[in-house]
């Protein structure tokens, strides 16, 4: 008497379908990661009518006519570095918030960034959220 069943189950696992899925996921994440880094940043800033400022930051605003302001006080380009250092004082933990209009020449923003780098100050570029 033969008691063995006719249907034998094969315990091996085929990895080709799993490999296809992993490969497709890899391609998907590679494509989406390149799209994230290409997105442009809009530099228009929202109005700050009802917002409160952080006491540990100094706002440097550059208008579209290339006029520099430090916390709502107009400053000439030649005395910009000394006025920033005076506003920051001895507290090196203060952050400089650079608020540049979208039409400002890039060299004016770089001037403020160079001052912050030279004096080892932290800085943030303010942008408008989407």
Rosetta blueprint (number, residue, H / E / L):
1 X L
2 X L
3 X L
4 X L
5 X L
6 X L
7 X L
8 X L
9 X L
10 X L
11 X L
12 X L
13 X L
14 X L
15 X L
16 X H
17 X H
18 X H
19 X H
20 X H
21 X H
22 X H
23 X H
24 X H
25 X H
26 X H
27 X H
28 X H
29 X H
30 X H
31 X H
32 X H
33 X H
34 X H
35 X H
36 X H
37 X H
38 X H
39 X L
40 X L
41 X L
42 X L
43 X L
44 X L
45 X L
46 X L
47 X L
48 X L
49 X L
50 X L
51 X L
52 X L
53 X L
54 X L
55 X L
56 X L
57 X E
58 X E
59 X E
60 X E
61 X E
62 X E
63 X L
64 X L
65 X L
66 X L
67 X L
68 X E
69 X E
70 X E
71 X L
72 X L
73 X E
74 X E
75 X E
76 X L
77 X L
78 X L
79 X L
80 X H
81 X H
82 X H
83 X H
84 X H
85 X H
86 X H
87 X H
88 X H
89 X L
90 X L
91 X L
92 X L
93 X L
94 X L
95 X E
96 X E
97 X E
98 X E
99 X E
100 X E
101 X L
102 X L
103 X L
104 X L
105 X L
106 X H
107 X H
108 X H
109 X H
110 X H
111 X H
112 X H
113 X H
114 X H
115 X H
116 X H
117 X H
118 X H
119 X L
120 X L
121 X L
122 X E
123 X E
124 X E
125 X E
126 X L
127 X L
128 X L
129 X L
130 X L
